């Protein structure tokens, strides 16, 4: 079963090459995103004058975890990450997270969008001269897709719920060709899918890059994010340390593919999937609405390898909402300093967005459940930063009043050191299958997948591993595309 289709369509490919030549576009390879040391010196030199968020085709080469953490002119270095100290987490285990803020657009979803778009572009399956790229999302993915589309010279349509932060819509207005707001908020994914069907039936010439089912999303995170996490681990782990597991709040379930990579390379490590308690789909077959922006619920993504997931848990959405105040308001910073945290570390906590705070909390719950010690490492990820959520802080202040010293103490002890292991379940074989079977209602009944496909995801041992190993083949196609464009000569 081929899940990454690399069939070539020559006429369309020729048009894409012509557009790339006209717009001075060179496409980075996956290997260059994994190891920016492979990027030609001529391109690195040109990046010295380019801002991280600039709509400049050269910024395709900044779709990597290795960007220097500066807003303009940065080079490349090690993977950007935070290790959360015990004074913050209340657990002896080492909790570590790569930082998504230092990608173009300020979120790592720009990489997932690349993984979906570029294979279709370099095979001629997508025609950027005539077709629109449609990016359904609960937030950052459609931003990344609109950005990638703009860099690659094609029209885009961004779809996201109307309840997302206003910063997202303001930014999209300057980048996306069109933005469509669907009813609801983070957990209203079906409404996004319904809009996609409406667009399909509209007669427009478009391609829908649905992150929840696109295996390019899975592939990019397995190969790029997974390797970045492994690089961090190799640099920080001592001879007696071990990777206990990786913990992720689930959105499209693309990032959780990096956990599959870590399991392959750190045998014995576990994968935990976390969600909002207000919409406990994986944990309780539940439903509802929540405030953890960027994680969509009420369904199980098609690209989630549930059979490889060891634990599901839920986080009360009040926890990350309280923590973004603790981490960013003056009273919160003062209280954290009193707990022994350094000023430099506290200043860096703005690199956690709402879902990043939820990821850190989920990792703490994981560490507490398994009673992990100081030689145990737990990986998680910071998808974005507070750059997209300043309006949420303002709304919380308007709703609740100024964040006081007392509020800071309550947030710290209730939502960090006082965390319990409630709303958490280790998955047996049967329980994994229960979660997997939830895919049926969305993907077979509503989205056109087949019963045989959903069975293959569970019973075919080669289904998921068959997605791996396409990097060399894809990079060859990218090299051929760049060769035809002729800008690297």
C-alpha positions, 0 to 999 in steps of 0.5 A, a space after each residue: 500500500 503506497 501512502 506517499 504517492 510519487 507518481 509523476 505528471 510531466 506537463 503539470 511538473 513543467 509548469 511548476 518548474 517554470 513558475 519556480 524559475 520565474 519566482 526564484 524558488 529553490 526547494 530545500 531537501 528533507 536532508 537539509 531540513 534535518 541537517 542545515 549544514 548541507 545547505 549551500 553557502 550561497 543560500 546561507 549568505 543570502 539569509 543574513 539579510 532576511 527576517 525569520 517571518 519575511 515572505 521570501 522564498 529563501 525562508 523555505 530553508 528555515 523550515 528546520 528545528 535548527 534556526 538561530 533564535 533571532 528574528 532576522 539574519 540568523 544562521 543555523 545551530 543546534 536544535 532550540 529546546 527548553 529543559 524545565 527544572 524541578 522548581 517548575 515541574 515539581 518532579 525529578 524527571 527531566 522534561 525537555 521540549 524543542 521550541 517551535 517559536 523559531 520557525 517562520 510563522 512562529 510555529 512548527 506546523 509550517 514544516 508539516 505543511 511543507 511535508 504535504 505540499 512539496 511532494 505534490 509539487 515536485 511530482 506535478 500532482 499539484 499545479 501552482 499556476 492554476 490550482 488553489 491550495 486549501 489548508 483546513 486547520 484549527 490554527 497554525 497549520 493553515 498559517 504554515 500552509 498559506 505561508 508555504 503557498 505564498 513562498 512557492 507562488 501559488 494561491 491559498 485558502 486557509 480554513 479555521 474556526 472563527 473562535 481562534 485568536 485574533 492574531 491568527 486572522 490578522 496575520 492570515 489577512 496579509 498572507 493567505 489568498 482567502 480566509 474562511 471562518 467556520 463555526 466554533 472553536 478548537 474542537 469543531 473539526 467536523 465543521 472544517 471538514 464540511 467546508 472542505 466538501 463544500 469547496 470540492 463540490 464548488 467546481 473550483 480547481 483546488 487541492 485540499 491538503 487536509 493535515 488530519 489525513 495527509 501522510 506527508 504530515 506524518 512523514 515530515 514529523 517522523 523524519 524531521 521532528 523525530 530526528 531533532 528530538 533524538 539529536 537533543 537527547 543524544 546531547 543531553 543524556 548521560 550514560 545512566 539516563 534513559 528516554 522514558 517517553 514522549 508526550 503530545 497533545 493531539 491536534 492533527 496527530 502529525 507531531 506524535 509521529 516523532 514519537 514513533 521515530 523515538 520508539 524505533 531508536 530508543 526501545 522501551 520508551 512510551 508514547 502518551 497522547 493528551 487532550 482537553 478534559 472538556 473534550 475527552 475523545 480518546 479517553 472517554 469517547 467524549 465530546 465538548 468544547 475547550 480552550 487549548 488552541 491548536 488541538 482539535 478533538 471530537 475525532 481521531 485523526 486518520 494519521 494517528 498510529 494508535 496501535 503505537 500509543 501507550 497512554 491517553 490522558 486529559 488536561 483541564 483547559 483551565 490549567 494552561 490558561 492559568 499558566 500562560 498568566 503565571 508565565 507572562 504576567 508581572 506577578 507570575 514572574 515575581 512568584 516564579 523568581 521566589 521559587 528559585 527560577 532564574 530571570 533568564 529562564 522566566 523570560 524564556 517562558 513566553 516561548 510556550 503558547 497555550 498548547 505548549 503549556 498543556 504539553 508540559 503539564 501532560 509530561 508532568 502527569 506522565 512523570 508522576 504516574 510512572 514515578 520517574 526519577 532524575 535519570 529519566 527523560 520525558 520529551 514533549 514539544 512547544 508548537 508555538 509561543 505567546 506571539 499568537 495569544 497576547 489577546 488571550 491575556 488581555 481577555 483574561 484580565 478583562 474577565 477576571 481582573 489583574 493577575 495578583 500575587 495570590 493568583 500566582 501562588 494559586 496557579 503555581 501550586 494548583 496547576 504545576 506542583 499540585 497536579 495529580 494523575 487523574 484522567 489518565 489511562 494506560 492502554 491495553 491492546 483492547 483499549 488501543 483498538 477502542 480508540 482506533 475504532 473511533 476513526 470509523 465514524 469520521 473517516 469511513 462514514 463521512 470522509 470516504 475512507 474504506 473499511 479495508 483501509 481502517 483494518 489495514 491500519 490496525 492489522 498490517 504491520 507494514 502499514 505505518 513503517 511503509 511511510 518511513 524511508 521516502 526521504 531519499 526518494 523525495 530528495 531525489 525528486 526535489 534535486 531534479 526539480 531544482 536542477 530543472 529550475 536551474 538557479 543552483 548552477 
